[in-house]
């Protein structure tokens, strides 16, 4: 069960918005990721993502996508920072 404080981060939407903010094309992004454009559209639909892939995406777009999860953790009782 999902705790009541938890709001789902739709990481694919955040990646898509950042790509659009940078005015980069899906083709450009697919080339940087060494994948097909269809894979990029699949990433945009994801609510969660593998951390290694998220690290690659963060590096390519020069944007720390992990920050959204850190913000979410700060609302948790067990987060000590």
PyMOL Python script that loads the backbone (N, CA, C, O; Angstrom):
from pymol import cmd

cmd.read_pdbstr("""\
ATOM      1  N   UNK A   1       0.831  -1.187   0.000  1.00  0.00           N
ATOM      2  CA  UNK A   1       0.000   0.000   0.000  1.00  0.00           C
ATOM      3  C   UNK A   1       0.877   1.253   0.000  1.00  0.00           C
ATOM      4  O   UNK A   1       1.906   1.290   0.674  1.00  0.00           O
ATOM      5  N   UNK A   2       0.482   2.253  -0.736  1.00  0.00           N
ATOM      6  CA  UNK A   2       1.242   3.502  -0.835  1.00  0.00           C
ATOM      7  C   UNK A   2       0.893   4.387   0.353  1.00  0.00           C
ATOM      8  O   UNK A   2      -0.283   4.652   0.606  1.00  0.00           O
ATOM      9  N   UNK A   3       1.927   4.857   1.099  1.00  0.00           N
ATOM     10  CA  UNK A   3       1.652   5.755   2.220  1.00  0.00           C
ATOM     11  C   UNK A   3       0.934   7.021   1.761  1.00  0.00           C
ATOM     12  O   UNK A   3       1.115   7.435   0.616  1.00  0.00           O
ATOM     13  N   UNK A   4       0.134   7.643   2.607  1.00  0.00           N
ATOM     14  CA  UNK A   4      -0.647   8.820   2.205  1.00  0.00           C
ATOM     15  C   UNK A   4       0.183  10.031   1.804  1.00  0.00           C
ATOM     16  O   UNK A   4      -0.304  10.875   1.052  1.00  0.00           O
ATOM     17  N   UNK A   5       1.432  10.146   2.284  1.00  0.00           N
ATOM     18  CA  UNK A   5       2.275  11.299   1.962  1.00  0.00           C
ATOM     19  C   UNK A   5       2.913  11.171   0.582  1.00  0.00           C
ATOM     20  O   UNK A   5       3.466  12.140   0.060  1.00  0.00           O
ATOM     21  N   UNK A   6       2.840   9.995  -0.004  1.00  0.00           N
ATOM     22  CA  UNK A   6       3.553   9.719  -1.236  1.00  0.00           C
ATOM     23  C   UNK A   6       2.759  10.196  -2.448  1.00  0.00           C
ATOM     24  O   UNK A   6       1.604   9.811  -2.629  1.00  0.00           O
ATOM     25  N   UNK A   7       3.369  11.022  -3.264  1.00  0.00           N
ATOM     26  CA  UNK A   7       2.759  11.418  -4.529  1.00  0.00           C
ATOM     27  C   UNK A   7       3.583  10.800  -5.647  1.00  0.00           C
ATOM     28  O   UNK A   7       4.810  10.901  -5.653  1.00  0.00           O
ATOM     29  N   UNK A   8       2.922  10.178  -6.567  1.00  0.00           N
ATOM     30  CA  UNK A   8       3.634   9.487  -7.643  1.00  0.00           C
ATOM     31  C   UNK A   8       4.330  10.483  -8.549  1.00  0.00           C
ATOM     32  O   UNK A   8       3.722  11.428  -9.051  1.00  0.00           O
ATOM     33  N   UNK A   9       5.604  10.253  -8.743  1.00  0.00           N
ATOM     34  CA  UNK A   9       6.400  11.050  -9.668  1.00  0.00           C
ATOM     35  C   UNK A   9       6.318  10.346 -11.011  1.00  0.00           C
ATOM     36  O   UNK A   9       6.700   9.181 -11.123  1.00  0.00           O
ATOM     37  N   UNK A  10       5.829  11.031 -12.024  1.00  0.00           N
ATOM     38  CA  UNK A  10       5.796  10.446 -13.373  1.00  0.00           C
ATOM     39  C   UNK A  10       7.061  10.919 -14.080  1.00  0.00           C
ATOM     40  O   UNK A  10       7.078  11.966 -14.726  1.00  0.00           O
ATOM     41  N   UNK A  11       8.115  10.125 -13.942  1.00  0.00           N
ATOM     42  CA  UNK A  11       9.427  10.530 -14.420  1.00  0.00           C
ATOM     43  C   UNK A  11       9.459  10.722 -15.933  1.00  0.00           C
ATOM     44  O   UNK A  11      10.181  11.585 -16.431  1.00  0.00           O
ATOM     45  N   UNK A  12       8.690   9.931 -16.662  1.00  0.00           N
ATOM     46  CA  UNK A  12       8.659  10.078 -18.115  1.00  0.00           C
ATOM     47  C   UNK A  12       8.162  11.440 -18.550  1.00  0.00           C
ATOM     48  O   UNK A  12       8.700  12.040 -19.481  1.00  0.00           O
ATOM     49  N   UNK A  13       7.139  11.923 -17.876  1.00  0.00           N
ATOM     50  CA  UNK A  13       6.608  13.255 -18.180  1.00  0.00           C
ATOM     51  C   UNK A  13       7.646  14.326 -17.868  1.00  0.00           C
ATOM     52  O   UNK A  13       7.794  15.286 -18.625  1.00  0.00           O
ATOM     53  N   UNK A  14       8.360  14.168 -16.767  1.00  0.00           N
ATOM     54  CA  UNK A  14       9.392  15.146 -16.399  1.00  0.00           C
ATOM     55  C   UNK A  14      10.530  15.160 -17.416  1.00  0.00           C
ATOM     56  O   UNK A  14      11.053  16.224 -17.750  1.00  0.00           O
ATOM     57  N   UNK A  15      10.910  13.999 -17.902  1.00  0.00           N
ATOM     58  CA  UNK A  15      11.962  13.909 -18.919  1.00  0.00           C
ATOM     59  C   UNK A  15      11.495  14.584 -20.208  1.00  0.00           C
ATOM     60  O   UNK A  15      12.237  15.352 -20.820  1.00  0.00           O
ATOM     61  N   UNK A  16      10.266  14.292 -20.611  1.00  0.00           N
ATOM     62  CA  UNK A  16       9.715  14.891 -21.836  1.00  0.00           C
ATOM     63  C   UNK A  16       9.663  16.414 -21.720  1.00  0.00           C
ATOM     64  O   UNK A  16      10.026  17.119 -22.661  1.00  0.00           O
ATOM     65  N   UNK A  17       9.214  16.922 -20.572  1.00  0.00           N
ATOM     66  CA  UNK A  17       9.134  18.371 -20.373  1.00  0.00           C
ATOM     67  C   UNK A  17      10.513  19.020 -20.435  1.00  0.00           C
ATOM     68  O   UNK A  17      10.671  20.103 -21.000  1.00  0.00           O
ATOM     69  N   UNK A  18      11.512  18.353 -19.851  1.00  0.00           N
ATOM     70  CA  UNK A  18      12.860  18.913 -19.880  1.00  0.00           C
ATOM     71  C   UNK A  18      13.416  18.907 -21.304  1.00  0.00           C
ATOM     72  O   UNK A  18      14.069  19.865 -21.716  1.00  0.00           O
ATOM     73  N   UNK A  19      13.167  17.857 -22.042  1.00  0.00           N
ATOM     74  CA  UNK A  19      13.610  17.788 -23.436  1.00  0.00           C
ATOM     75  C   UNK A  19      12.972  18.914 -24.242  1.00  0.00           C
ATOM     76  O   UNK A  19      13.638  19.556 -25.054  1.00  0.00           O
ATOM     77  N   UNK A  20      11.691  19.153 -24.019  1.00  0.00           N
ATOM     78  CA  UNK A  20      10.990  20.248 -24.708  1.00  0.00           C
ATOM     79  C   UNK A  20      11.522  21.603 -24.257  1.00  0.00           C
ATOM     80  O   UNK A  20      11.694  22.504 -25.078  1.00  0.00           O
ATOM     81  N   UNK A  21      11.782  21.754 -22.964  1.00  0.00           N
ATOM     82  CA  UNK A  21      12.311  23.017 -22.449  1.00  0.00           C
ATOM     83  C   UNK A  21      13.637  23.356 -23.120  1.00  0.00           C
ATOM     84  O   UNK A  21      13.921  24.519 -23.410  1.00  0.00           O
ATOM     85  N   UNK A  22      14.442  22.328 -23.362  1.00  0.00           N
ATOM     86  CA  UNK A  22      15.736  22.531 -24.020  1.00  0.00           C
ATOM     87  C   UNK A  22      15.617  22.633 -25.541  1.00  0.00           C
ATOM     88  O   UNK A  22      16.608  22.838 -26.242  1.00  0.00           O
ATOM     89  N   UNK A  23      14.394  22.488 -26.033  1.00  0.00           N
ATOM     90  CA  UNK A  23      14.130  22.548 -27.474  1.00  0.00           C
ATOM     91  C   UNK A  23      14.962  21.527 -28.245  1.00  0.00           C
ATOM     92  O   UNK A  23      15.514  21.813 -29.307  1.00  0.00           O
ATOM     93  N   UNK A  24      15.033  20.327 -27.672  1.00  0.00           N
ATOM     94  CA  UNK A  24      15.736  19.205 -28.308  1.00  0.00           C
ATOM     95  C   UNK A  24      14.707  18.278 -28.938  1.00  0.00           C
ATOM     96  O   UNK A  24      13.581  18.167 -28.453  1.00  0.00           O
ATOM     97  N   UNK A  25      15.091  17.626 -30.003  1.00  0.00           N
ATOM     98  CA  UNK A  25      14.174  16.719 -30.691  1.00  0.00           C
ATOM     99  C   UNK A  25      14.270  15.306 -30.103  1.00  0.00           C
ATOM    100  O   UNK A  25      15.252  14.943 -29.456  1.00  0.00           O
ATOM    101  N   UNK A  26      13.242  14.544 -30.347  1.00  0.00           N
ATOM    102  CA  UNK A  26      13.229  13.142 -29.930  1.00  0.00           C
ATOM    103  C   UNK A  26      14.335  12.381 -30.663  1.00  0.00           C
ATOM    104  O   UNK A  26      14.972  11.498 -30.088  1.00  0.00           O
ATOM    105  N   UNK A  27      14.559  12.722 -31.916  1.00  0.00           N
ATOM    106  CA  UNK A  27      15.623  12.085 -32.700  1.00  0.00           C
ATOM    107  C   UNK A  27      16.989  12.361 -32.085  1.00  0.00           C
ATOM    108  O   UNK A  27      17.814  11.454 -31.971  1.00  0.00           O
ATOM    109  N   UNK A  28      17.231  13.600 -31.690  1.00  0.00           N
ATOM    110  CA  UNK A  28      18.497  13.968 -31.039  1.00  0.00           C
ATOM    111  C   UNK A  28      18.678  13.143 -29.771  1.00  0.00           C
ATOM    112  O   UNK A  28      19.746  12.577 -29.535  1.00  0.00           O
ATOM    113  N   UNK A  29      17.633  13.080 -28.963  1.00  0.00           N
ATOM    114  CA  UNK A  29      17.688  12.356 -27.702  1.00  0.00           C
ATOM    115  C   UNK A  29      17.909  10.863 -27.931  1.00  0.00           C
ATOM    116  O   UNK A  29      18.698  10.238 -27.222  1.00  0.00           O
ATOM    117  N   UNK A  30      17.229  10.297 -28.899  1.00  0.00           N
ATOM    118  CA  UNK A  30      17.403   8.875 -29.220  1.00  0.00           C
ATOM    119  C   UNK A  30      18.842   8.581 -29.651  1.00  0.00           C
ATOM    120  O   UNK A  30      19.420   7.566 -29.262  1.00  0.00           O
ATOM    121  N   UNK A  31      19.406   9.471 -30.452  1.00  0.00           N
ATOM    122  CA  UNK A  31      20.805   9.296 -30.877  1.00  0.00           C
ATOM    123  C   UNK A  31      21.749   9.338 -29.683  1.00  0.00           C
ATOM    124  O   UNK A  31      22.682   8.539 -29.600  1.00  0.00           O
ATOM    125  N   UNK A  32      21.515  10.256 -28.768  1.00  0.00           N
ATOM    126  CA  UNK A  32      22.364  10.363 -27.572  1.00  0.00           C
ATOM    127  C   UNK A  32      22.232   9.132 -26.683  1.00  0.00           C
ATOM    128  O   UNK A  32      23.205   8.704 -26.061  1.00  0.00           O
ATOM    129  N   UNK A  33      21.028   8.565 -26.622  1.00  0.00           N
ATOM    130  CA  UNK A  33      20.793   7.370 -25.806  1.00  0.00           C
ATOM    131  C   UNK A  33      21.181   6.085 -26.535  1.00  0.00           C
ATOM    132  O   UNK A  33      21.179   5.005 -25.943  1.00  0.00           O
ATOM    133  N   UNK A  34      21.512   6.205 -27.819  1.00  0.00           N
ATOM    134  CA  UNK A  34      21.834   5.046 -28.664  1.00  0.00           C
ATOM    135  C   UNK A  34      20.656   4.073 -28.717  1.00  0.00           C
ATOM    136  O   UNK A  34      20.809   2.873 -28.487  1.00  0.00           O
ATOM    137  N   UNK A  35      19.487   4.616 -29.022  1.00  0.00           N
ATOM    138  CA  UNK A  35      18.290   3.793 -29.138  1.00  0.00           C
ATOM    139  C   UNK A  35      17.398   4.342 -30.239  1.00  0.00           C
ATOM    140  O   UNK A  35      17.705   5.365 -30.851  1.00  0.00           O
ATOM    141  N   UNK A  36      16.307   3.661 -30.480  1.00  0.00           N
ATOM    142  CA  UNK A  36      15.338   4.092 -31.487  1.00  0.00           C
ATOM    143  C   UNK A  36      14.390   5.134 -30.894  1.00  0.00           C
ATOM    144  O   UNK A  36      14.207   5.202 -29.679  1.00  0.00           O
ATOM    145  N   UNK A  37      13.798   5.933 -31.757  1.00  0.00           N
ATOM    146  CA  UNK A  37      12.835   6.953 -31.309  1.00  0.00           C
ATOM    147  C   UNK A  37      11.670   6.320 -30.555  1.00  0.00           C
ATOM    148  O   UNK A  37      11.154   6.908 -29.605  1.00  0.00           O
ATOM    149  N   UNK A  38      11.258   5.137 -30.969  1.00  0.00           N
ATOM    150  CA  UNK A  38      10.142   4.467 -30.292  1.00  0.00           C
ATOM    151  C   UNK A  38      10.469   4.185 -28.829  1.00  0.00           C
ATOM    152  O   UNK A  38       9.581   4.214 -27.977  1.00  0.00           O
ATOM    153  N   UNK A  39      11.736   3.914 -28.537  1.00  0.00           N
ATOM    154  CA  UNK A  39      12.152   3.699 -27.143  1.00  0.00           C
ATOM    155  C   UNK A  39      12.024   4.986 -26.336  1.00  0.00           C
ATOM    156  O   UNK A  39      11.668   4.948 -25.158  1.00  0.00           O
ATOM    157  N   UNK A  40      12.310   6.113 -26.958  1.00  0.00           N
ATOM    158  CA  UNK A  40      12.187   7.400 -26.272  1.00  0.00           C
ATOM    159  C   UNK A  40      10.723   7.662 -25.929  1.00  0.00           C
ATOM    160  O   UNK A  40      10.411   8.103 -24.823  1.00  0.00           O
ATOM    161  N   UNK A  41       9.835   7.392 -26.866  1.00  0.00           N
ATOM    162  CA  UNK A  41       8.407   7.576 -26.581  1.00  0.00           C
ATOM    163  C   UNK A  41       7.950   6.638 -25.458  1.00  0.00           C
ATOM    164  O   UNK A  41       7.067   6.983 -24.673  1.00  0.00           O
ATOM    165  N   UNK A  42       8.552   5.464 -25.392  1.00  0.00           N
ATOM    166  CA  UNK A  42       8.263   4.528 -24.307  1.00  0.00           C
ATOM    167  C   UNK A  42       8.730   5.094 -22.965  1.00  0.00           C
ATOM    168  O   UNK A  42       8.046   4.941 -21.954  1.00  0.00           O
ATOM    169  N   UNK A  43       9.882   5.741 -22.956  1.00  0.00           N
ATOM    170  CA  UNK A  43      10.400   6.371 -21.733  1.00  0.00           C
ATOM    171  C   UNK A  43       9.438   7.454 -21.258  1.00  0.00           C
ATOM    172  O   UNK A  43       9.187   7.576 -20.059  1.00  0.00           O
ATOM    173  N   UNK A  44       8.904   8.232 -22.177  1.00  0.00           N
ATOM    174  CA  UNK A  44       7.968   9.305 -21.812  1.00  0.00           C
ATOM    175  C   UNK A  44       6.722   8.770 -21.108  1.00  0.00           C
ATOM    176  O   UNK A  44       6.101   9.496 -20.331  1.00  0.00           O
ATOM    177  N   UNK A  45       6.347   7.532 -21.360  1.00  0.00           N
ATOM    178  CA  UNK A  45       5.154   6.930 -20.762  1.00  0.00           C
ATOM    179  C   UNK A  45       5.411   6.308 -19.390  1.00  0.00           C
ATOM    180  O   UNK A  45       4.467   5.919 -18.702  1.00  0.00           O
ATOM    181  N   UNK A  46       6.667   6.211 -18.991  1.00  0.00           N
ATOM    182  CA  UNK A  46       7.017   5.501 -17.756  1.00  0.00           C
ATOM    183  C   UNK A  46       6.780   6.335 -16.498  1.00  0.00           C
ATOM    184  O   UNK A  46       7.112   7.518 -16.428  1.00  0.00           O
ATOM    185  N   UNK A  47       6.193   5.663 -15.512  1.00  0.00           N
ATOM    186  CA  UNK A  47       6.046   6.275 -14.191  1.00  0.00           C
ATOM    187  C   UNK A  47       7.293   6.034 -13.345  1.00  0.00           C
ATOM    188  O   UNK A  47       7.568   6.788 -12.411  1.00  0.00           O
ATOM    189  N   UNK A  48       8.040   4.991 -13.669  1.00  0.00           N
ATOM    190  CA  UNK A  48       9.285   4.694 -12.959  1.00  0.00           C
ATOM    191  C   UNK A  48      10.331   4.283 -13.990  1.00  0.00           C
ATOM    192  O   UNK A  48      10.012   3.963 -15.135  1.00  0.00           O
ATOM    193  N   UNK A  49      11.593   4.302 -13.552  1.00  0.00           N
ATOM    194  CA  UNK A  49      12.678   4.063 -14.501  1.00  0.00           C
ATOM    195  C   UNK A  49      13.879   3.480 -13.756  1.00  0.00           C
ATOM    196  O   UNK A  49      14.085   3.761 -12.575  1.00  0.00           O
ATOM    197  N   UNK A  50      14.648   2.685 -14.444  1.00  0.00           N
ATOM    198  CA  UNK A  50      15.878   2.120 -13.899  1.00  0.00           C
ATOM    199  C   UNK A  50      16.856   3.248 -13.556  1.00  0.00           C
ATOM    200  O   UNK A  50      16.989   4.207 -14.317  1.00  0.00           O
ATOM    201  N   UNK A  51      17.526   3.136 -12.434  1.00  0.00           N
ATOM    202  CA  UNK A  51      18.414   4.225 -12.004  1.00  0.00           C
ATOM    203  C   UNK A  51      19.599   4.431 -12.945  1.00  0.00           C
ATOM    204  O   UNK A  51      20.040   5.564 -13.136  1.00  0.00           O
ATOM    205  N   UNK A  52      20.121   3.358 -13.532  1.00  0.00           N
ATOM    206  CA  UNK A  52      21.248   3.511 -14.460  1.00  0.00           C
ATOM    207  C   UNK A  52      20.814   4.297 -15.695  1.00  0.00           C
ATOM    208  O   UNK A  52      21.558   5.145 -16.189  1.00  0.00           O
ATOM    209  N   UNK A  53      19.615   4.017 -16.190  1.00  0.00           N
ATOM    210  CA  UNK A  53      19.092   4.757 -17.335  1.00  0.00           C
ATOM    211  C   UNK A  53      18.818   6.209 -16.951  1.00  0.00           C
ATOM    212  O   UNK A  53      19.096   7.123 -17.727  1.00  0.00           O
ATOM    213  N   UNK A  54      18.279   6.416 -15.769  1.00  0.00           N
ATOM    214  CA  UNK A  54      18.010   7.788 -15.316  1.00  0.00           C
ATOM    215  C   UNK A  54      19.308   8.577 -15.170  1.00  0.00           C
ATOM    216  O   UNK A  54      19.338   9.776 -15.445  1.00  0.00           O
ATOM    217  N   UNK A  55      20.359   7.928 -14.748  1.00  0.00           N
ATOM    218  CA  UNK A  55      21.664   8.587 -14.644  1.00  0.00           C
ATOM    219  C   UNK A  55      22.162   8.998 -16.031  1.00  0.00           C
ATOM    220  O   UNK A  55      22.677  10.103 -16.202  1.00  0.00           O
ATOM    221  N   UNK A  56      22.012   8.113 -17.021  1.00  0.00           N
ATOM    222  CA  UNK A  56      22.407   8.444 -18.393  1.00  0.00           C
ATOM    223  C   UNK A  56      21.599   9.614 -18.924  1.00  0.00           C
ATOM    224  O   UNK A  56      22.149  10.528 -19.538  1.00  0.00           O
ATOM    225  N   UNK A  57      20.298   9.586 -18.689  1.00  0.00           N
ATOM    226  CA  UNK A  57      19.425  10.667 -19.157  1.00  0.00           C
ATOM    227  C   UNK A  57      19.788  11.982 -18.481  1.00  0.00           C
ATOM    228  O   UNK A  57      19.837  13.028 -19.128  1.00  0.00           O
ATOM    229  N   UNK A  58      20.041  11.926 -17.187  1.00  0.00           N
ATOM    230  CA  UNK A  58      20.446  13.132 -16.445  1.00  0.00           C
ATOM    231  C   UNK A  58      21.721  13.715 -17.026  1.00  0.00           C
ATOM    232  O   UNK A  58      21.850  14.932 -17.161  1.00  0.00           O
ATOM    233  N   UNK A  59      22.653  12.854 -17.365  1.00  0.00           N
ATOM    234  CA  UNK A  59      23.928  13.298 -17.928  1.00  0.00           C
ATOM    235  C   UNK A  59      23.728  13.906 -19.318  1.00  0.00           C
ATOM    236  O   UNK A  59      24.301  14.952 -19.622  1.00  0.00           O
ATOM    237  N   UNK A  60      22.937  13.274 -20.143  1.00  0.00           N
ATOM    238  CA  UNK A  60      22.695  13.757 -21.506  1.00  0.00           C
ATOM    239  C   UNK A  60      22.004  15.120 -21.490  1.00  0.00           C
ATOM    240  O   UNK A  60      22.368  16.021 -22.247  1.00  0.00           O
ATOM    241  N   UNK A  61      21.008  15.258 -20.621  1.00  0.00           N
ATOM    242  CA  UNK A  61      20.233  16.505 -20.583  1.00  0.00           C
ATOM    243  C   UNK A  61      20.793  17.521 -19.577  1.00  0.00           C
ATOM    244  O   UNK A  61      20.248  18.615 -19.430  1.00  0.00           O
ATOM    245  N   UNK A  62      21.868  17.159 -18.895  1.00  0.00           N
ATOM    246  CA  UNK A  62      22.464  18.043 -17.889  1.00  0.00           C
ATOM    247  C   UNK A  62      21.403  18.524 -16.898  1.00  0.00           C
ATOM    248  O   UNK A  62      21.296  19.711 -16.589  1.00  0.00           O
ATOM    249  N   UNK A  63      20.629  17.561 -16.417  1.00  0.00           N
ATOM    250  CA  UNK A  63      19.532  17.858 -15.490  1.00  0.00           C
ATOM    251  C   UNK A  63      19.445  16.725 -14.481  1.00  0.00           C
ATOM    252  O   UNK A  63      19.368  15.558 -14.868  1.00  0.00           O
ATOM    253  N   UNK A  64      19.456  17.046 -13.205  1.00  0.00           N
ATOM    254  CA  UNK A  64      19.405  16.038 -12.155  1.00  0.00           C
ATOM    255  C   UNK A  64      17.964  15.594 -11.902  1.00  0.00           C
ATOM    256  O   UNK A  64      17.243  16.227 -11.130  1.00  0.00           O
ATOM    257  N   UNK A  65      17.551  14.516 -12.548  1.00  0.00           N
ATOM    258  CA  UNK A  65      16.197  14.006 -12.364  1.00  0.00           C
ATOM    259  C   UNK A  65      16.011  13.330 -11.015  1.00  0.00           C
ATOM    260  O   UNK A  65      14.877  13.107 -10.591  1.00  0.00           O
ATOM    261  N   UNK A  66      17.093  13.001 -10.340  1.00  0.00           N
ATOM    262  CA  UNK A  66      17.001  12.397  -9.009  1.00  0.00           C
ATOM    263  C   UNK A  66      16.475  13.399  -7.980  1.00  0.00           C
ATOM    264  O   UNK A  66      15.971  13.000  -6.929  1.00  0.00           O
ATOM    265  N   UNK A  67      16.587  14.679  -8.271  1.00  0.00           N
ATOM    266  CA  UNK A  67      16.138  15.717  -7.336  1.00  0.00           C
ATOM    267  C   UNK A  67      14.659  15.579  -6.991  1.00  0.00           C
ATOM    268  O   UNK A  67      14.246  15.911  -5.880  1.00  0.00           O
ATOM    269  N   UNK A  68      13.873  15.098  -7.927  1.00  0.00           N
ATOM    270  CA  UNK A  68      12.428  14.962  -7.676  1.00  0.00           C
ATOM    271  C   UNK A  68      12.159  13.891  -6.621  1.00  0.00           C
ATOM    272  O   UNK A  68      11.232  14.012  -5.821  1.00  0.00           O
ATOM    273  N   UNK A  69      12.982  12.845  -6.630  1.00  0.00           N
ATOM    274  CA  UNK A  69      12.831  11.786  -5.634  1.00  0.00           C
ATOM    275  C   UNK A  69      13.349  12.243  -4.266  1.00  0.00           C
ATOM    276  O   UNK A  69      12.787  11.873  -3.234  1.00  0.00           O
ATOM    277  N   UNK A  70      14.411  13.040  -4.257  1.00  0.00           N
ATOM    278  CA  UNK A  70      14.944  13.571  -3.008  1.00  0.00           C
ATOM    279  C   UNK A  70      13.906  14.468  -2.342  1.00  0.00           C
ATOM    280  O   UNK A  70      13.701  14.399  -1.130  1.00  0.00           O
ATOM    281  N   UNK A  71      13.255  15.307  -3.136  1.00  0.00           N
ATOM    282  CA  UNK A  71      12.202  16.175  -2.587  1.00  0.00           C
ATOM    283  C   UNK A  71      11.092  15.339  -1.976  1.00  0.00           C
ATOM    284  O   UNK A  71      10.555  15.681  -0.923  1.00  0.00           O
ATOM    285  N   UNK A  72      10.753  14.248  -2.636  1.00  0.00           N
ATOM    286  CA  UNK A  72       9.707  13.359  -2.131  1.00  0.00           C
ATOM    287  C   UNK A  72      10.139  12.713  -0.818  1.00  0.00           C
ATOM    288  O   UNK A  72       9.341  12.584   0.110  1.00  0.00           O
ATOM    289  N   UNK A  73      11.408  12.309  -0.747  1.00  0.00           N
ATOM    290  CA  UNK A  73      11.933  11.677   0.471  1.00  0.00           C
ATOM    291  C   UNK A  73      11.960  12.640   1.655  1.00  0.00           C
ATOM    292  O   UNK A  73      11.788  12.216   2.798  1.00  0.00           O
ATOM    293  N   UNK A  74      12.168  13.896   1.402  1.00  0.00           N
ATOM    294  CA  UNK A  74      12.221  14.884   2.489  1.00  0.00           C
ATOM    295  C   UNK A  74      10.904  14.962   3.236  1.00  0.00           C
ATOM    296  O   UNK A  74      10.865  15.412   4.381  1.00  0.00           O
ATOM    297  N   UNK A  75       9.843  14.536   2.613  1.00  0.00           N
ATOM    298  CA  UNK A  75       8.540  14.516   3.274  1.00  0.00           C
ATOM    299  C   UNK A  75       8.322  13.269   4.120  1.00  0.00           C
ATOM    300  O   UNK A  75       7.310  13.157   4.813  1.00  0.00           O
ATOM    301  N   UNK A  76       9.270  12.326   4.067  1.00  0.00           N
ATOM    302  CA  UNK A  76       9.131  11.065   4.803  1.00  0.00           C
ATOM    303  C   UNK A  76       9.715  11.185   6.206  1.00  0.00           C
ATOM    304  O   UNK A  76      10.690  11.906   6.419  1.00  0.00           O
ATOM    305  N   UNK A  77       9.119  10.480   7.158  1.00  0.00           N
ATOM    306  CA  UNK A  77       9.599  10.485   8.534  1.00  0.00           C
ATOM    307  C   UNK A  77      10.997   9.891   8.669  1.00  0.00           C
ATOM    308  O   UNK A  77      11.762  10.304   9.541  1.00  0.00           O
ATOM    309  N   UNK A  78      11.335   8.935   7.825  1.00  0.00           N
ATOM    310  CA  UNK A  78      12.609   8.250   7.954  1.00  0.00           C
ATOM    311  C   UNK A  78      13.780   8.988   7.308  1.00  0.00           C
ATOM    312  O   UNK A  78      14.926   8.570   7.471  1.00  0.00           O
ATOM    313  N   UNK A  79      13.526  10.052   6.594  1.00  0.00           N
ATOM    314  CA  UNK A  79      14.583  10.808   5.931  1.00  0.00           C
ATOM    315  C   UNK A  79      15.286  11.667   6.963  1.00  0.00           C
ATOM    316  O   UNK A  79      14.651  12.498   7.613  1.00  0.00           O
ATOM    317  N   UNK A  80      16.583  11.478   7.123  1.00  0.00           N
ATOM    318  CA  UNK A  80      17.307  12.117   8.228  1.00  0.00           C
ATOM    319  C   UNK A  80      18.098  13.358   7.856  1.00  0.00           C
ATOM    320  O   UNK A  80      18.714  13.960   8.735  1.00  0.00           O
ATOM    321  N   UNK A  81      18.110  13.768   6.593  1.00  0.00           N
ATOM    322  CA  UNK A  81      18.920  14.918   6.199  1.00  0.00           C
ATOM    323  C   UNK A  81      18.157  16.205   6.311  1.00  0.00           C
ATOM    324  O   UNK A  81      18.697  17.271   6.016  1.00  0.00           O
TER     325      UNK A  81
END
""", "prot")
cmd.dss("prot")
cmd.show_as("cartoon", "prot")
cmd.util.cbc("prot")
cmd.orient("prot")
